[in-house]
């Protein structure tokens, strides 16, 4: 197998593992720093949940893990689509 083919396989493997949906983005980015507590998130009113993303980015260093665009997608997910148990 050529070096180019190996590199392409590596790039494809990396690309295929990227989060595709806001839910996957939330799960991947937020769980990279701490355990996810969905039940705890659900204690907050949906309109307040996006603020948690801002606090994590601005006060706890999550801006190193979550980009501005990703934060917008996660904020929308938490406000509009998070399914609570």
Helices and strands as residue ranges (DSSP letters): H 3-16, H 22-31, H 38-41, H 46-59, G 62-64, H 68-80
